[in-house]
């Protein structure tokens, strides 16, 4: 095919195509440097400045004092221990639940799977801020229905404002993502290995321990490493549940140093904490990538003779269904119902039949009468729409370079993976300092949030689209070129129509996630660019008006749920 192309246009079309690819790669490199490397450079620059109260670029000279103060502070040990316990606990909770669910739904004849499996993925439609608020209302010691029930039945008090409370909520929140990564591995596992072990007399527990878990270990390890990175950057849940008792992890400490209750920001210390958090994330990302590269050594599904016969639960079917249903009820349904209940009450009160007469939509009327809401809602919709459009466009461009742009394109694609190692709260700090320094009037507008969110979502969006592009046969493009079509025409008439479903799913995914993004919006917010999730944060932190905050949270939940439902309706499957 290539020789035919060269005969039709000897020495001209290949050179022109090469020039186009070089130009595309240069443009992508410049944009990545602007979006990723410049903010990181500003973060490192700020961490080397003794800028306790002043902006970093207002201070002459450089110093390692911020790192020295952090590393010699007793607070570092406390925060590091909290972060370690929080991350390991979150991964442990999510791992046990997600592995159990993946095994049950993908390898057994558990009844009610069509209802239970989607129900366990419901937290995907709940922004982390809303999830944290829902659990505060459900398990607070004063009037939370779950806390009251546990105290009456078991005789001990539940305190959601604690490290175990943070771990429980974050673990449940992490289950859907881990389940999505593990489910295909369990579904594709050839049951002949188990049957061979059963023939040898091994029981179910022995087969699971010695056959199933070792074969799925690479996928479990990779999913765990990715959840470690996600837990390290988790902000909303530790902030809402931990700050009342001054329980800090690294992510919440960065925000507290930049936006302390006293109002006196410590820019240098916040930057130094951010640099340390990036280094931790880089280590975890490196481990994750190594695990995913080596997972082919454990492939156990062949192209022939594969049978997917479900494991029969027998007399355990009913108990297993009861346990899974109880998990869905306690972990997901009760918190959401409590949130809706609180949004209809005039003040915080337990759920009881005698209070149904006091329910009303007054809280919804109050927030709709609040002029700040309409402005915040407008900002949220515009930010989400523009972020989704920019991210989908650039992600397609980047994915195209990685699959059609040679080694340079692949190198740029790999460079974008660096963003995975930048926690959202740190990215918000870096973008904040960069646009306070640059002579562009971006700070205080919605565009600074759009830039930060686009940077955050580009790596994952480009990987979603790359998977689709890798499945396209290059012969289709060669036929177009042989017919005399230019590179632009081939892309417009052949490549993009075939990749359009992946691009649209990426757009929808980014839109749904941008709606509830808190740390970036919070750090970059001002009176003119506040979003709905920032308004919700202010309602909780400043006025502690939980009934109205719950009404706002329900609206945000509804908007997010519709977006996630639409993503799933389009057949989206998340890829890392």
C-alpha positions as CSV (number, residue, x, y, z in Angstrom):
1,X,0.0,0.0,0.0
2,X,2.8,2.4,0.8
3,X,4.5,1.8,-2.6
4,X,1.3,2.7,-4.3
5,X,1.0,5.9,-2.4
6,X,4.6,6.8,-3.3
7,X,3.9,6.1,-7.0
8,X,0.9,8.3,-7.0
9,X,2.8,11.2,-5.5
10,X,6.5,10.4,-5.4
11,X,8.4,12.2,-2.7
12,X,5.7,14.7,-2.0
13,X,2.9,13.3,0.1
14,X,5.1,11.4,2.7
15,X,7.1,14.6,3.3
16,X,4.0,16.7,3.6
17,X,2.5,14.1,6.0
18,X,5.7,14.2,8.1
19,X,5.6,18.0,8.3
20,X,2.0,17.8,9.5
21,X,2.9,15.3,12.2
22,X,5.9,17.3,13.3
23,X,3.8,20.4,13.5
24,X,1.1,18.6,15.5
25,X,3.6,17.1,17.9
26,X,5.2,20.6,18.5
27,X,1.8,22.1,19.1
28,X,0.9,19.4,21.6
29,X,4.3,19.7,23.3
30,X,3.8,23.5,23.8
31,X,0.2,23.0,25.1
32,X,1.3,20.3,27.6
33,X,4.2,22.4,28.8
34,X,1.8,25.3,29.3
35,X,-0.8,23.2,31.1
36,X,1.4,20.9,33.1
37,X,5.1,21.9,33.3
38,X,4.6,25.6,33.9
39,X,2.2,25.1,36.9
40,X,4.6,22.5,38.4
41,X,7.5,24.8,37.9
42,X,5.6,27.6,39.7
43,X,4.8,25.2,42.6
44,X,8.5,24.2,43.0
45,X,9.5,27.9,42.7
46,X,7.0,28.8,45.4
47,X,8.2,26.0,47.7
48,X,11.7,27.5,47.6
49,X,10.5,31.0,48.7
50,X,10.2,32.2,52.3
51,X,6.7,33.5,51.5
52,X,4.7,33.0,54.7
53,X,2.4,35.9,54.1
54,X,3.5,37.3,50.7
55,X,3.1,35.8,47.3
56,X,6.2,33.8,46.2
57,X,7.3,36.1,43.4
58,X,7.3,39.0,45.8
59,X,10.2,37.5,47.8
60,X,13.8,37.7,46.6
61,X,16.2,34.8,46.8
62,X,15.6,31.1,47.5
63,X,15.6,28.9,50.6
64,X,15.0,25.3,51.7
65,X,13.4,26.7,54.9
66,X,9.9,25.5,54.0
67,X,11.0,21.9,53.6
68,X,13.3,22.1,56.7
69,X,10.4,23.4,58.8
70,X,8.1,20.7,57.5
71,X,10.5,17.8,58.0
72,X,11.5,18.9,61.5
73,X,7.9,19.7,62.6
74,X,6.1,17.3,64.9
75,X,3.0,17.9,62.8
76,X,4.6,16.1,59.9
77,X,4.7,12.9,61.7
78,X,1.1,13.3,62.8
79,X,-0.2,14.2,59.3
80,X,2.0,11.4,57.7
81,X,0.6,8.9,60.1
82,X,-3.0,10.1,59.5
83,X,-2.4,9.9,55.7
84,X,-0.9,6.5,55.9
85,X,-3.7,5.1,58.0
86,X,-6.3,6.8,55.8
87,X,-4.9,5.6,52.6
88,X,-4.2,2.0,53.7
89,X,-7.6,1.8,55.4
90,X,-9.4,3.2,52.4
91,X,-7.7,0.7,50.1
92,X,-8.4,-2.2,52.5
93,X,-12.1,-1.4,52.8
94,X,-12.6,-0.8,49.0
95,X,-10.5,-3.9,48.2
96,X,-12.4,-6.3,50.4
97,X,-15.8,-5.0,49.1
98,X,-14.9,-4.7,45.4
99,X,-13.1,-8.1,45.2
100,X,-16.0,-9.8,46.9
101,X,-18.5,-8.1,44.6
102,X,-16.5,-8.7,41.5
103,X,-16.3,-12.4,42.4
104,X,-19.9,-12.7,43.2
105,X,-21.3,-10.8,40.2
106,X,-18.9,-12.1,37.6
107,X,-18.3,-15.7,38.7
108,X,-21.3,-17.0,40.6
109,X,-25.0,-17.5,40.1
110,X,-26.0,-14.9,42.7
111,X,-29.7,-14.0,42.2
112,X,-30.7,-10.4,41.6
113,X,-27.4,-9.5,39.9
114,X,-29.2,-7.2,37.4
115,X,-30.3,-5.0,40.2
116,X,-27.5,-5.4,42.8
117,X,-24.6,-4.8,40.4
118,X,-25.7,-1.4,39.2
119,X,-26.7,-0.5,42.7
120,X,-23.2,-1.0,44.0
121,X,-21.9,1.4,41.3
122,X,-24.3,4.1,42.5
123,X,-21.5,6.1,44.3
124,X,-20.1,6.9,40.9
125,X,-23.1,9.3,40.5
126,X,-22.5,11.0,43.9
127,X,-19.9,13.8,44.1
128,X,-17.5,13.2,47.0
129,X,-18.7,16.4,48.7
130,X,-22.3,15.2,48.6
131,X,-21.3,11.7,49.8
132,X,-19.5,13.2,52.8
133,X,-22.4,15.5,53.7
134,X,-24.8,12.5,53.4
135,X,-22.7,10.4,55.8
136,X,-22.4,13.3,58.3
137,X,-26.2,13.4,58.4
138,X,-26.5,9.6,58.6
139,X,-23.9,8.8,61.2
140,X,-23.4,11.9,63.4
141,X,-23.7,11.0,67.1
142,X,-26.5,13.5,67.8
143,X,-29.3,12.5,65.4
144,X,-27.9,10.4,62.6
145,X,-30.2,7.4,62.1
146,X,-27.4,4.9,61.6
147,X,-25.6,6.1,64.7
148,X,-28.8,5.9,66.8
149,X,-29.5,2.4,65.5
150,X,-26.0,1.2,66.3
151,X,-26.1,2.6,69.8
152,X,-29.5,1.1,70.5
153,X,-28.6,-2.4,69.1
154,X,-24.9,-2.7,69.9
155,X,-24.5,-0.2,72.8
156,X,-21.6,1.8,71.5
157,X,-21.4,5.3,69.9
158,X,-20.5,5.9,66.3
159,X,-18.4,9.0,65.6
160,X,-18.3,9.8,61.9
161,X,-15.9,12.7,62.7
162,X,-13.0,10.5,63.1
163,X,-10.3,8.7,61.1
164,X,-12.3,5.4,61.0
165,X,-15.3,7.4,59.7
166,X,-13.1,9.0,57.0
167,X,-11.8,5.6,56.0
168,X,-15.3,4.0,55.9
169,X,-16.8,6.7,53.6
170,X,-13.7,7.0,51.3
171,X,-13.6,3.2,51.1
172,X,-17.2,3.0,50.0
173,X,-16.6,5.8,47.6
174,X,-13.7,4.0,46.0
175,X,-15.5,0.7,45.5
176,X,-17.1,1.5,42.0
177,X,-13.8,2.5,40.4
178,X,-12.0,-0.6,41.8
179,X,-14.8,-2.9,40.9
180,X,-14.8,-1.6,37.3
181,X,-11.0,-2.4,37.1
182,X,-11.4,-5.9,38.6
183,X,-14.6,-7.1,37.1
184,X,-13.2,-7.9,33.6
185,X,-10.4,-10.0,35.1
186,X,-12.8,-12.1,37.1
187,X,-15.2,-12.4,34.2
188,X,-12.4,-13.6,31.8
189,X,-10.8,-16.1,34.2
190,X,-11.1,-19.6,32.8
191,X,-12.9,-21.9,35.2
192,X,-11.0,-25.0,34.0
193,X,-8.3,-24.1,36.5
194,X,-10.8,-24.3,39.4
195,X,-12.3,-27.4,38.0
196,X,-8.9,-29.1,37.9
197,X,-8.3,-28.1,41.5
198,X,-11.8,-29.4,42.5
199,X,-11.1,-32.7,40.8
200,X,-8.0,-33.0,43.0
201,X,-10.3,-32.7,46.0
202,X,-9.7,-29.0,46.8
203,X,-12.6,-27.2,48.5
204,X,-14.0,-23.8,47.5
205,X,-11.9,-21.9,50.0
206,X,-8.7,-23.7,49.0
207,X,-9.5,-23.1,45.3
208,X,-10.2,-19.4,45.8
209,X,-7.0,-18.9,47.9
210,X,-4.7,-21.0,45.7
211,X,-6.1,-20.5,42.2
212,X,-8.4,-17.5,41.8
213,X,-6.6,-14.9,43.9
214,X,-3.1,-15.7,42.6
215,X,-4.3,-15.4,39.0
216,X,-6.1,-12.2,39.7
217,X,-3.3,-10.7,41.9
218,X,-1.8,-8.5,39.2
219,X,-5.1,-6.8,38.5
220,X,-5.8,-6.5,42.2
221,X,-2.4,-4.9,42.9
222,X,-2.7,-2.5,40.0
223,X,-6.2,-1.4,41.1
224,X,-4.9,-1.0,44.7
225,X,-2.0,1.2,43.6
226,X,-4.4,3.4,41.6
227,X,-6.7,3.7,44.6
228,X,-3.7,4.7,46.7
229,X,-3.1,7.6,44.4
230,X,-6.7,8.5,44.5
231,X,-6.9,8.3,48.3
232,X,-3.7,10.4,48.6
233,X,-5.4,13.2,46.7
234,X,-8.9,12.8,48.2
235,X,-9.9,16.1,49.8
236,X,-13.6,16.5,50.3
237,X,-14.2,13.5,52.5
238,X,-11.2,14.1,54.9
239,X,-11.9,17.8,55.0
240,X,-15.6,17.6,55.9
241,X,-15.2,14.6,58.3
242,X,-11.8,15.4,59.7
243,X,-11.5,19.1,60.1
244,X,-14.1,19.4,62.9
245,X,-11.7,17.5,65.2
246,X,-8.6,18.9,63.4
247,X,-7.7,15.5,61.8
248,X,-5.6,16.4,58.8
249,X,-4.2,14.4,55.9
250,X,-1.8,15.9,53.3
251,X,-4.5,17.0,50.9
252,X,-6.6,18.8,53.5
253,X,-3.4,20.3,55.1
254,X,-2.4,21.9,51.8
255,X,-5.8,23.6,51.6
256,X,-5.7,24.6,55.3
257,X,-2.3,26.2,54.8
258,X,-3.6,28.2,51.8
259,X,-7.0,29.0,53.2
260,X,-6.7,28.9,57.0
261,X,-9.6,30.0,59.3
262,X,-7.3,32.8,60.5
263,X,-7.1,34.2,57.0
264,X,-3.3,34.3,57.1
265,X,-2.1,32.1,54.2
266,X,1.3,30.4,54.3
267,X,2.0,30.1,50.6
268,X,5.5,28.7,50.9
269,X,4.4,25.9,53.3
270,X,1.4,25.0,51.2
271,X,3.7,24.7,48.1
272,X,6.2,22.6,50.0
273,X,3.5,20.2,51.2
274,X,2.3,20.1,47.6
275,X,5.7,19.1,46.3
276,X,6.0,16.3,48.9
277,X,2.5,15.1,47.9
278,X,3.4,15.0,44.2
279,X,6.6,13.0,45.0
280,X,4.5,10.4,46.9
281,X,2.0,10.2,44.1
282,X,4.8,9.8,41.6
283,X,6.1,6.7,43.5
284,X,2.7,5.2,43.5
285,X,2.1,5.9,39.8
286,X,5.4,4.3,39.0
287,X,4.4,1.1,40.9
288,X,1.0,1.1,39.2
289,X,2.5,1.4,35.7
290,X,5.0,-1.4,36.4
291,X,2.2,-3.7,37.6
292,X,0.1,-3.0,34.5
293,X,3.1,-3.6,32.2
294,X,3.8,-7.0,33.7
295,X,0.2,-8.2,33.9
296,X,0.5,-10.1,30.6
297,X,2.6,-12.7,32.4
298,X,-0.5,-13.8,34.2
299,X,-2.9,-14.1,31.3
300,X,-5.1,-17.2,31.6
301,X,-7.7,-16.7,28.9
302,X,-7.0,-18.3,25.6
303,X,-8.8,-17.9,22.3
304,X,-10.1,-21.5,22.3
305,X,-12.0,-23.8,24.6
306,X,-12.9,-21.0,27.1
307,X,-16.0,-21.7,29.1
308,X,-17.7,-19.3,31.5
309,X,-19.7,-21.6,33.7
310,X,-20.8,-19.8,36.9
311,X,-19.9,-21.1,40.3
312,X,-23.1,-22.4,42.1
313,X,-23.6,-20.9,45.5
314,X,-26.1,-23.5,46.6
315,X,-27.4,-23.0,50.1
316,X,-25.4,-19.8,50.4
317,X,-27.4,-18.0,47.7
318,X,-29.9,-16.4,50.2
319,X,-27.3,-15.4,52.8
320,X,-25.1,-13.9,50.2
321,X,-27.9,-11.9,48.6
322,X,-29.0,-10.6,52.1
323,X,-25.4,-9.5,52.9
324,X,-25.0,-7.7,49.5
325,X,-28.4,-6.1,49.8
326,X,-27.6,-5.0,53.4
327,X,-24.4,-3.4,52.1
328,X,-26.3,-1.5,49.3
329,X,-28.9,-0.4,51.9
330,X,-26.5,0.8,54.6
331,X,-23.7,2.2,52.4
332,X,-25.7,3.9,49.7
333,X,-29.5,4.0,50.1
334,X,-29.7,5.1,53.8
335,X,-27.3,8.0,53.4
336,X,-29.0,9.3,50.3
337,X,-32.5,9.0,51.9
338,X,-31.2,10.8,55.0
339,X,-29.9,13.6,52.8
340,X,-33.3,13.9,51.1
341,X,-35.1,13.7,54.4
342,X,-32.9,16.5,55.9
343,X,-33.5,18.7,52.8
344,X,-37.2,18.6,53.6
345,X,-37.0,19.3,57.3
346,X,-36.9,22.8,59.0
347,X,-34.0,21.7,61.3
348,X,-31.8,18.6,61.9
349,X,-33.9,15.8,63.4
350,X,-33.9,12.0,63.3
351,X,-36.1,10.1,60.8
352,X,-39.4,9.2,62.5
353,X,-43.0,8.9,61.6
354,X,-44.1,11.8,63.8
355,X,-42.0,14.3,61.9
356,X,-43.6,13.7,58.5
357,X,-46.0,16.5,59.1
358,X,-43.2,19.1,59.2
359,X,-41.7,18.1,55.9
360,X,-41.8,20.8,53.2
361,X,-40.0,22.2,50.2
362,X,-39.1,25.4,52.1
363,X,-35.4,24.7,51.9
364,X,-35.5,24.3,48.1
365,X,-37.5,27.6,47.8
366,X,-34.9,29.3,50.0
367,X,-31.9,28.2,47.9
368,X,-33.7,29.1,44.7
369,X,-34.4,32.5,46.1
370,X,-30.8,32.9,46.9
371,X,-29.2,35.1,44.1
372,X,-25.8,33.4,44.7
373,X,-27.3,30.1,43.6
374,X,-28.3,31.2,40.2
375,X,-24.9,32.7,39.6
376,X,-23.1,29.6,41.0
377,X,-25.3,27.3,38.9
378,X,-24.6,29.4,35.7
379,X,-20.8,29.2,36.5
380,X,-21.0,25.4,37.1
381,X,-22.8,24.7,33.9
382,X,-20.5,26.9,31.8
383,X,-17.3,25.5,33.4
384,X,-18.5,22.0,32.9
385,X,-19.5,22.5,29.3
386,X,-16.3,24.4,28.3
387,X,-14.1,22.0,30.2
388,X,-15.7,18.9,28.6
389,X,-15.4,20.4,25.1
390,X,-11.7,21.5,25.5
391,X,-10.7,18.2,27.2
392,X,-12.4,16.0,24.6
393,X,-10.9,18.0,21.7
394,X,-7.3,18.1,23.1
395,X,-7.6,14.5,24.3
396,X,-8.5,13.3,20.8
397,X,-5.6,15.3,19.4
398,X,-3.2,13.8,21.9
399,X,-4.5,10.3,21.4
400,X,-4.2,10.7,17.7
401,X,-0.6,11.8,18.1
402,X,0.2,8.8,20.3
403,X,-1.2,6.4,17.7
404,X,-0.2,8.2,14.5
405,X,2.7,10.5,15.5
406,X,5.6,8.0,16.0
407,X,7.9,8.0,19.0
408,X,7.6,11.7,19.7
409,X,3.8,11.4,19.8
410,X,4.0,8.5,22.2
411,X,6.5,10.3,24.4
412,X,4.1,13.3,24.6
413,X,1.3,11.0,25.4
414,X,3.4,9.4,28.3
415,X,4.3,12.9,29.5
416,X,0.6,13.7,30.0
417,X,0.5,10.8,32.5
418,X,2.4,13.1,34.8
419,X,-0.8,14.8,35.6
420,X,-2.0,11.6,37.4
421,X,0.7,12.3,40.0
422,X,-0.6,15.8,40.7
423,X,-3.3,15.7,43.3
424,X,-6.2,18.1,42.5
425,X,-5.6,20.3,45.5
426,X,-1.9,20.6,44.5
427,X,-2.9,21.4,40.9
428,X,-5.2,24.1,42.2
429,X,-2.3,25.6,44.2
430,X,0.1,25.5,41.2
431,X,-2.5,27.1,38.8
432,X,-3.3,29.7,41.4
433,X,0.3,30.9,41.8
434,X,0.9,30.7,38.0
435,X,-1.9,33.0,37.1
436,X,-1.2,35.4,40.0
437,X,2.2,35.7,38.4
438,X,1.4,35.9,34.7
439,X,0.1,39.2,33.4
440,X,-3.2,37.6,32.2
441,X,-6.5,38.7,33.7
442,X,-7.6,35.1,34.4
443,X,-7.6,34.9,38.2
444,X,-11.0,35.4,39.7
445,X,-12.8,34.3,36.5
446,X,-14.3,31.0,35.5
447,X,-11.5,30.5,33.0
448,X,-8.9,29.8,35.6
449,X,-11.1,26.9,36.9
450,X,-11.6,25.7,33.3
451,X,-7.8,25.7,32.7
452,X,-7.2,23.7,35.9
453,X,-10.0,21.2,35.3
454,X,-9.0,20.7,31.6
455,X,-5.4,20.0,32.7
456,X,-6.7,17.5,35.3
457,X,-8.9,15.5,32.9
458,X,-6.8,15.5,29.7
459,X,-4.7,12.4,30.7
460,X,-7.7,10.1,31.4
461,X,-9.7,11.5,28.5
462,X,-6.9,10.9,26.1
463,X,-6.5,7.3,27.3
464,X,-10.2,6.6,26.8
465,X,-10.0,7.8,23.2
466,X,-6.6,6.1,22.5
467,X,-8.2,2.7,23.2
468,X,-10.7,3.4,20.4
469,X,-8.1,4.6,17.9
470,X,-5.9,1.6,18.5
471,X,-8.8,-0.6,17.3
472,X,-9.0,1.2,13.9
473,X,-7.5,-0.5,11.0
474,X,-4.8,1.7,9.4
475,X,-5.7,0.4,6.0
476,X,-8.8,2.6,6.0
477,X,-6.6,5.7,6.2
478,X,-4.2,4.4,3.5
479,X,-7.1,3.8,1.1
480,X,-8.1,7.5,1.6
481,X,-4.6,8.7,0.9
482,X,-4.3,6.5,-2.2
483,X,-7.5,8.1,-3.4
484,X,-5.8,11.5,-3.2
485,X,-7.3,12.7,0.1
486,X,-5.2,15.1,2.2
487,X,-4.3,14.3,5.8
488,X,-7.0,16.7,7.0
489,X,-9.6,15.1,4.8
490,X,-8.6,11.6,6.0
491,X,-9.0,12.7,9.6
492,X,-12.2,14.5,9.0
493,X,-13.9,11.9,6.8
494,X,-12.5,8.6,8.2
495,X,-10.8,8.8,11.6
496,X,-13.0,11.2,13.4
497,X,-16.3,9.6,12.5
498,X,-15.1,6.2,13.7
499,X,-13.7,7.7,16.9
500,X,-16.7,10.0,17.5
501,X,-18.4,7.6,20.0
502,X,-15.3,7.5,22.2
503,X,-15.0,11.3,22.0
504,X,-18.6,11.8,22.9
505,X,-18.3,9.4,25.9
506,X,-15.2,11.2,27.0
507,X,-17.1,14.5,26.8
508,X,-19.9,13.2,28.9
509,X,-17.6,11.7,31.5
510,X,-15.7,15.0,31.9
511,X,-18.9,17.0,32.2
512,X,-20.2,14.7,34.9
513,X,-17.0,14.8,36.9
514,X,-16.5,18.6,36.5
515,X,-19.9,19.3,38.1
516,X,-18.7,18.0,41.5
517,X,-15.0,18.9,41.5
518,X,-14.4,20.6,44.9
519,X,-10.7,21.2,45.7
520,X,-9.7,23.0,42.5
521,X,-12.9,25.1,42.4
522,X,-12.5,25.9,46.1
523,X,-8.9,27.1,45.8
524,X,-9.5,29.1,42.7
525,X,-12.9,30.6,43.7
526,X,-13.7,34.2,44.3
527,X,-16.9,36.1,44.6
528,X,-17.4,36.1,40.8
529,X,-16.6,32.4,39.9
530,X,-18.0,30.3,42.7
531,X,-19.6,27.0,41.7
532,X,-22.4,25.0,43.2
533,X,-20.1,22.7,45.1
534,X,-18.2,25.7,46.6
535,X,-21.5,27.2,47.7
536,X,-22.3,23.9,49.3
537,X,-19.0,23.9,51.1
538,X,-19.6,27.5,52.4
539,X,-23.1,26.5,53.6
540,X,-21.6,23.7,55.7
541,X,-18.4,25.4,56.9
542,X,-19.7,28.9,57.6
543,X,-23.4,28.7,58.5
544,X,-23.7,25.0,59.3
545,X,-27.2,25.2,57.7
546,X,-27.6,21.5,57.0
547,X,-31.2,21.6,55.8
548,X,-30.6,24.1,53.1
549,X,-27.2,22.6,52.4
550,X,-28.9,19.2,51.9
551,X,-31.4,20.7,49.5
552,X,-28.5,22.1,47.5
553,X,-26.7,18.7,47.7
554,X,-29.8,16.9,46.4
555,X,-29.9,19.2,43.4
556,X,-26.2,18.6,42.7
557,X,-26.7,14.9,43.1
558,X,-29.6,14.9,40.7
559,X,-27.6,16.8,38.1
560,X,-24.6,14.5,38.5
561,X,-26.7,11.3,38.5
562,X,-28.4,12.3,35.2
563,X,-25.0,12.9,33.7
564,X,-23.5,9.6,34.9
565,X,-26.7,7.8,33.8
566,X,-26.3,9.3,30.3
567,X,-22.6,8.2,30.2
568,X,-23.6,4.6,31.1
569,X,-26.4,4.7,28.6
570,X,-23.9,5.4,25.9
571,X,-22.1,2.2,26.9
572,X,-19.1,3.9,28.5
573,X,-16.4,1.7,30.2
574,X,-13.7,3.5,32.1
575,X,-10.2,2.9,31.0
576,X,-7.0,3.9,32.7
